[in-house]
């Protein structure tokens, strides 16, 4: 025969188990430790997370493949060889990025699930200790101890609210936001990288020689500036400053690899 206290603990565990099941949905969002930034600021950051990832994916694909293509073009190889190298660079980079993103997101998700599971177990098996811990957390933030105790008691009275609050306060996670989808991250990385990597490749599908090199350079420059300008949305810098900086980085990378290709071509020919 279970005591009333044991019955309450058992019921709390069942409630927390149900909450854990509902939290396993594929929308990734992390929250910072309270006091780091305002809720409004972080909400905007969460909504723009996919856009930020897309911009960086395009940038990675564009800079890496324009450097590869210009390096090969500088070596004076045929248009067919440039296309093969560019397509190989696109596919290799896209699969590498998406595979790495999948693994990292999968591991991150498993770590988060483990942490939240442990927190749920502690709330279910040691409610008094967790109550005292939450009280101390609020008290350290300047809330009078008596009021902190009342707030913590109100939070701990509901298992769902208790787990969400402990996850935010102690772990810096948002259970309501889900734990992230590894497949969504992998597919997004693959598509955005592929798009960026295809930009300097397109002119070589319709032309060849220096005409294609110049066209690839112009198209890549326009895209680099646009990507850099888009990054100003997150950095707060002036769009033309961010755009020019990104254009300079890409131009330097392409110029260096083109020069290296020329040197290699001369060395091999000699």
N, C-alpha and C positions, 0 to 999 in steps of 0.2 A: 504493500500500500504506500503510494507516494504521499509525501507531506504536501501541504498547500504551496510551500516555497518551491519544492521540486516540480509541482505541476506548473507553476508559473514559469519556471526556467525552461521546462520542456515546451510549453506553448510559445515562449519567446524564440526558442531555437527553430521551431517550425515556421514562425513568421519570418525570421531572418533568412531561412532557407528559401522560402517563396520569393523574398525580395532579391536574393542572389540570382535566382532563375530569371526574373524579369529584367535584371540589369544586363544580361548577355545579349545586347543588340548592337548592330554595327554602325554606330555613329561616334567617332572619336572626339573626345574633348577632355582636356585637363584643365584644372583650375589652379591658380597660384595659391601660395599660403596666404591666409587673410592678412591684410595690411600691406601686401606687396604692391598691388594696384587696385584701383577701384573696380567694383563690379561692372560698371558701365564700360570701362576701358576694356576689361577682359572679355565682356560679351561681344564687343565689336571685333576683338582679336579672334575669338572663336568662330564667328561667322565668316571671317575672311581667311581662315586657315587653308581652305581648299584653293582659294585664289593665290595665296602666297606660294603654296606648294606647286601650283601650275606654272607660275612665273619662274620659279627657280628651276623647275624641270626643263622648261623651254630654254632657259639660259644655259644650263649645263649641256644640253644636246647641241645647241648652236655653237658655243665656243669650242667644244671638243671636236665637233665634226668639221667646222670651218678650218680649224688648225690642221686636222688630218688631211683634208682635201687640198689645202694650199701647199702643204708639205709635199704631197705626192705630185701635185701639178708643177711645183717648182723643180722637180726632178726631171721634167720633160717627158713623162711617160704618155702613152696614148690615152685618148678620151675614154676608151673602154676600161683601161686600168684605173683611171680616176673614179669611174662609176662603181667598179667593183670594190675599190677601197672605201668609197663613201658609203655604199650600202652595207658593207661589212662593219664599218665603224658605227653606223646607225643601229644595226641589229645587235652588235656586241654591247654597245653602251646601253641600249634600251633594256635588253635582257639582264645585264648586270645591275642596272639601277632598280628594275622591278624586282629581281630576285633578292637583292640586298634589302630593299624596302619591305618585302614580304617577311623575310626572316626577322628583321629588327622589330617590325610591328607585332609579329607573332610572339616573340620573346617578351616584348613589352606588355602585351596583353596578358600573357601567362603570369608575369610578375605581378601585374595589377590585380588579377583574379586571386592570386595567392594571398596578397596583402589584404584585400577586402575580405576574403574567406577567413583569415586569421582574426581580423577585426570583428567580424560577425560572431566568431566562436567566443572571443573574449567578452563581447557584450552579452551573449547568451549564458555563458557560464560564470562570469564574474561581474554582474551588473553593478554591484556596490563599488568595486574598484574602478570601473569605468566611469561611474558617476563622479567619484572623487577626482579622477584624472581630468574630466571635462570641467569640473568646477575650478580646478587649479589653472587650467588653460584660460578660462574666462577671467579669473582673478589676475593673472599675469598681464592681461590686456587692459587692466585698469578698472575693471568692474568691481564694485564693492563685494566682499566675500559673501555676504548674505544674499545679495541679489544674484551673484554668480551661481550660488547653490540652487536658488529657485529656478533660474533659467536652465541649468543643467538637469534638474529634476524633471522639468517640463519636457525637455528634449528626450530624456531617457525613458519617459513614459510611453513613447511610441517607438517600436522597434525600427520601422523604416526611417523615421526622422533621426533616430539615434545612430544608425549605421551611416547614413548620408553625412551627418554632422561630424562623426569621428573620422570618416574618410577624408573629408575636406580639411578639418582642423589638424589631423595628425599626418595624413598621407599626401595631402595636396591633390586629391583626386575628386572627380565629380561622378558618383555612381549613376546619377540621372542621365548623364551625357553618354553613357555606354563606354566600352573599353576599346573601341576601334576595330576596324575591319582590315585584316592583312591583305585580303584579295583586292579590296577597293584601293588601298594604298599602292599595291603592286601594279594594278591596271592603270591607275592615274599616272604613276611614274613612267610607265612604258609609253603611254600615249603622248604625254607632254614632252618627254625626251625625244621621241621619234619625230614629233612636229618640229622641234628646234633643229634637230640634226638634218632634216630634209631640206631646210631653207637653202643652204649653200650647194646642195646637190642638184636642185631643180634646173639651173641653167645648163648643166652638162647633159641633161636629157634632150635639150633642144639645140644645143650648139657645141662647139669644141674650141680648143686652143685658147688664145688670150681673150677672145670675145667672151667665152664662157667664164674665164677667170675673172674678168672685169665685172661681168653681170653678177657673178656669185658674190664678189666683193661688195658691190652696191646694194644688192638685196640683203646681204648679211648685215651691212652697216645700218640700213634702215631698221631692220628687226632688232639689232642690238640696242640701238637708241630707244626704240619703243619699249623694249623689255626693261631697260634701265629707268626710263621715265615712269613705267608702271611701278617699279620698286619704290619710287618716292611716296607712293600711297602709304607705305609702311614706315619709311624712315623719316618722313616729314621734310626731306630736303626738296629744293626746287627741282621740278621735273627735268629741266634742261641740264642741270648739274649732274643728276643721277644718270640721265641718258648719255651725256658726254663722257662720263666716267666709264660706263659700261662699254661704250663704243671704243674708247681708248684701250681698254683691257683686251677686247676682242681683236682690235687692229694690231696690237703688239703681238698677241699670240699668233695670229695669221701671218704677220710679217716675218717673225722669227722662224716659223716652220717653213715658210716659202723660201727664205734665205738658206736654211739648212738643206732643203731639197735641192736647191741650185748647187750648193757646195758638193753634195753627194753625187749629183749628176756629173759635175766636172771631175770629181775624183775617180768615179767609175769609168768615165769616158777616157780619162787620161791613162 
